[in-house]
Amino acid sequence: TGRCDCAPSETSANVSFAMKKKVSLDCAYRHSPDAASRRIEEELVVLNLKSSAYYSLNETAAVIWEALGKGLTPQQAVERICAEFDEDPEAVRRDVEAAVAELLSESLIQRSGA
């Protein structure tokens, strides 16, 4: 399975993922109003409108991004990925937690109601 990383593209601003925020798999998240995304062929690109940093999401991270945008919880994203890609649930859970933590730390998503 692909890693659920959403590291900034090489040409974007230098951004550190050192400060991770606590992730709850059962908490609802939503796209930040300061984030915009677009699918370009097989790639999903997300732009942080405040920092101008942009991110190229791999296939798994794109599924997570789209699931959160539809109001699904990270746990529901885990279930969707396991069903779609026939992957180990524990490995997928770790990948989803890592991806959500990165998206939170880059202010691309926020907890619903925040």
N, C-alpha and C positions, 0 to 999 in steps of 0.2 A: 504494500500500500504506500502511497505517497505520503510524505510528511505533511502535516497540517501547518506548514509555516506560511507566514505572510510577510516575509522580510521585504524591506523597501527595495525597489528596483535600484540597480547600480547607479542610475543617473539621478535618483532622488536625494533628498537631504539625508545627511548622516544621522541616523536615529538609533538610539539605544533601547534594547528590550530589557534592560537590567531591572527595572521596577515593574514587577508583575503584580497585578491585582488579584485578590481572591476570587475564584470562580465557583459558582454554584451551578451544578448541572440541572437543577430543578427550577432555577430562576429564569424568568423571561428577560430577554435582552432585545434591543432594537437598534437599527442603524442610527448612528448619530446624525443630527441635522447638518453637521459639518462634514459629512462624507457623501461622496457621489461614486457610483459604480457603473461600469459598462462592460458588457461581454463583447470581446473582439475576437471573432472566430472561436477558437477553443480556450481562450484566455479570459479571465475575469480580472479587470483592473479596478482598483479602488483608490480614490483621490481624497486626501484630507484637505478640505478647502481652506482651513486656517493655516496649516503649515506648508501647503503645496507639495507635500511628500505624496508619492503614489506607490502603490503596492500591486504586485502581480501575484495573484493567488493561484496555487496549484489546484488540481481537480478536487481534492478532498476539502481544502479550505474554501473553495468556491461553493461546494455543497453546504458547508456550515454557514457561510455568509448568506446564501439564499434562504436556508432554513430559518435563520434568525430573522431575516427580513419578512418572512411569512408568519412570524409570531411563534415559531416553534421554540421549545427550550433546547439547551444543549443536549440533554438526555434524549429528546426526540430526534435530534440530529444524529446522535450515536446510533439509534435504532434504524434510522433511514440509511445511514452509511453501511451498517452491517448488512442490511437487507439488499442494498444495491450492489455492494462490492464483495459480499461474502467474506468478510474479514473478521478477525478475532475481536470480540466485543471489548476486552480489557485494553488491547492496543488502541482500538478506535477511541475509547473513553479517554485515554491519556492524550491522544492526538487532539481530540476535541477540546479538552481542558487547556492544552497548550495554545491552541489557536485562539480560543476565546480570551485567554489571558493576554495574548499579543494584541488582539483587536481592541481590547479594553485599554491596554497601556498606550496604544496609539490614538486613543479617543475616536476610533472608527465605529464602535458600538457603545451602548450604555444600557444600564439596567432599565427595564421598562418602569415607568413611573418616576424616573430620575430627572 
